[in-house]
Amino acid sequence: MPELPEVETLRSALDPLVTGRCVIDAWAHRSAKFTPATAAVDATILGARRRGKFLLLPLDDGRELVIHLGMTGRLSFGSAPVDDSDAYLRAWFRLAGTALRDEEILLFHDIRRFGRIRVVPAGDYATIPTLARAGPEPWDPALTPARFHHAITTSSRAIKTQLLSQRPVAGVGNIYADEALWAARINPKARRVGVDRARRLLGEIQTALQRGIDNGGTTLRDYRKIDGAEGANRPSLKAYGRAGEPCLRCGATLVSDVIDARTSVWCPVCQRR
């Protein structure tokens, strides 16, 4: 699933391509997950922002076009005519031309249909609970180590599960949670994380996410940048996807297990409970 680095990579590429362009037509798959796309017609996109794993495109009429990529969502640009036989096309937006760009179509493909599109009043995310409950952004100055520690002590769930809930900090998914926990030497099943380890974990979350952004995201299978290129972060992964391989820190064999329905990888020596 695209996480903060992948969505931020898309956002930064989209911003100059969509800002100031009117949505002159749109189409959506019949699923209610995608039909709201057509509500953006006749509105002008003012830019591209991000909140956690969500893309937010503010519109000139006081609304926002919200896009969540789910597990296999992909955004790209194309030109007319749209290929009606494309089985994985879930929505498209025809954007008016500008002095610098011809009329184009923003395409949203999603193989597994776990993504979704909404058009909502700006800042009103009542119909998108995950977004409405999202915690602070990783680099929010208000997210101090003390606040982060307090957030993860309000639940008795495993620390990995808490990170994936988006409540202590927004934007962290399976890939970057495994990476940050490995770097911080914290077992993903741990249910108590003290002040010092919480401070270290927050720093490693920020480091892992920034590395992902700098590398254009992590492509495992479906994720692609706007131009269709793969992200370059996969070679930097130290834990995620490496079960059965040696730990790059101590040489022990990395292990994996399912924690609250999500597969996790860690070092049994470096990340003892």
Residue pairs with C-beta under 8 A, 6 or more apart in sequence:
1 53
1 69
1 70
1 71
1 114
1 173
1 174
2 10
2 53
2 69
2 73
2 173
2 217
2 223
3 53
3 171
3 172
3 173
3 174
3 175
3 176
3 209
3 212
3 218
4 50
4 52
4 53
4 138
4 170
4 171
4 172
4 173
4 176
4 209
4 212
4 213
5 176
5 209
5 211
5 212
5 213
5 215
5 217
5 218
5 231
5 233
6 69
6 212
6 217
6 218
6 223
6 231
7 50
7 52
7 53
7 54
7 55
7 69
7 171
8 50
8 213
9 213
9 216
9 217
9 225
9 231
10 55
10 75
10 225
10 226
11 48
11 49
11 50
11 55
12 48
13 225
13 226
13 227
14 48
14 55
14 57
14 75
14 226
15 47
15 48
17 77
17 101
17 104
17 226
18 45
18 47
18 48
18 57
18 95
18 106
19 45
19 46
19 47
19 48
20 44
20 45
20 46
20 98
21 44
21 45
21 95
21 96
21 98
21 101
22 42
22 43
22 44
22 45
22 95
22 96
23 40
23 41
23 42
23 43
23 44
23 45
23 93
23 94
23 95
23 96
24 41
24 42
24 94
24 95
24 96
24 103
25 41
25 93
25 94
26 37
26 38
26 40
26 41
26 91
26 92
26 93
26 94
27 37
27 38
27 82
27 91
27 92
28 34
28 35
28 36
28 37
28 38
28 90
28 91
28 117
29 35
29 89
29 90
29 91
29 113
31 90
31 113
33 90
33 113
33 115
33 116
33 117
34 90
34 91
34 108
34 115
34 116
34 117
36 117
36 118
36 119
37 65
37 91
37 92
37 93
37 108
37 117
37 119
39 63
39 119
40 59
40 63
40 65
40 93
40 119
43 59
43 60
43 61
43 63
43 65
44 59
44 60
45 57
45 58
45 59
45 60
45 65
45 95
46 57
46 58
46 59
46 60
47 57
47 58
48 55
48 56
48 57
49 55
49 56
49 57
49 58
50 56
51 131
51 134
51 137
51 170
52 130
52 131
52 134
52 137
52 166
52 170
52 171
53 68
53 69
53 166
53 170
53 171
53 173
54 66
54 67
54 68
54 128
54 131
55 66
55 67
55 68
55 69
56 64
56 65
56 66
57 64
57 65
57 66
57 67
58 64
58 122
59 65
59 119
59 122
62 121
62 122
63 119
63 120
63 121
63 122
64 119
64 120
64 121
64 122
64 123
65 117
65 118
65 119
66 117
66 118
66 119
66 120
66 125
66 128
66 131
67 73
67 75
67 108
67 115
67 116
67 117
68 115
68 116
68 117
68 128
68 131
69 75
69 110
69 115
70 110
70 112
70 113
70 114
70 115
70 116
71 112
71 114
71 115
71 222
72 110
72 111
72 112
72 114
72 115
72 221
72 222
73 90
73 108
73 109
73 110
73 114
73 115
73 222
74 108
74 109
74 110
74 222
74 223
74 224
75 106
75 107
75 108
75 109
75 226
76 106
76 107
76 109
76 224
76 226
76 227
76 228
77 104
77 105
77 106
77 107
77 226
78 92
78 104
78 105
78 107
79 102
79 103
79 104
79 105
80 94
80 103
80 105
82 89
82 92
82 105
82 107
83 89
86 109
88 109
88 110
88 111
89 107
89 108
89 109
90 108
90 109
90 110
90 113
90 115
90 117
91 107
91 108
91 117
92 105
92 106
92 107
92 108
93 105
93 106
94 103
94 104
94 105
95 103
95 104
95 105
95 106
96 103
97 103
97 104
108 115
108 117
111 222
118 127
118 128
120 127
120 128
125 131
125 132
126 132
130 166
133 166
133 167
134 166
134 167
134 170
135 143
135 151
135 166
135 167
135 168
135 169
135 170
136 142
136 143
136 147
136 169
136 170
137 143
137 169
137 170
137 171
138 169
138 170
138 171
138 172
138 205
138 206
138 209
139 206
143 169
143 202
145 195
145 198
145 199
145 202
146 195
148 168
148 169
148 198
148 199
148 201
148 202
149 193
149 194
149 195
149 198
149 199
151 162
151 167
151 168
151 169
152 159
152 162
152 168
152 193
152 198
153 192
153 193
155 162
156 191
157 165
157 191
157 260
158 188
158 189
158 190
158 191
158 259
158 260
159 181
159 186
159 187
159 188
159 189
159 190
159 191
159 193
159 201
160 177
160 178
160 181
160 188
160 189
160 259
160 260
160 262
160 264
161 259
161 260
161 262
162 168
163 169
163 172
163 177
163 180
163 181
163 205
164 172
164 173
164 174
164 177
164 260
164 262
166 172
169 202
169 205
171 209
172 180
172 205
172 209
174 240
174 262
174 263
174 264
175 212
175 218
175 220
175 237
175 240
176 205
176 208
176 209
176 212
176 240
177 188
177 264
178 188
178 239
178 240
178 264
178 265
178 266
179 204
179 208
179 237
179 238
179 239
179 240
180 201
180 204
180 205
180 207
180 208
181 187
181 188
181 201
181 204
181 239
181 266
181 271
182 238
182 239
182 265
182 266
182 267
182 270
182 271
183 204
183 207
183 208
183 238
184 197
184 200
184 201
184 203
184 204
185 200
185 270
185 271
186 193
186 197
186 200
186 201
186 271
187 266
187 271
187 272
187 273
188 259
188 264
188 266
188 271
189 257
189 259
189 264
189 273
190 273
193 201
211 233
211 236
212 218
212 231
212 233
215 231
215 232
215 233
215 236
216 225
216 229
216 231
216 232
216 233
217 223
217 225
217 231
217 233
218 231
218 233
218 234
218 237
219 230
219 231
219 233
219 234
220 234
220 241
223 230
223 231
224 230
224 231
225 231
238 248
238 249
239 254
239 265
239 266
239 267
240 265
241 265
242 254
242 265
243 254
243 255
243 256
243 265
244 253
244 254
244 256
245 253
245 254
246 252
246 253
246 254
247 253
247 254
247 267
247 269
247 270
249 267
249 270
250 267
250 269
250 270
252 267
252 268
252 269
252 270
253 268
254 265
254 266
254 267
254 268
255 265
255 266
255 267
255 268
256 263
256 264
256 265
256 266
257 263
257 264
258 264
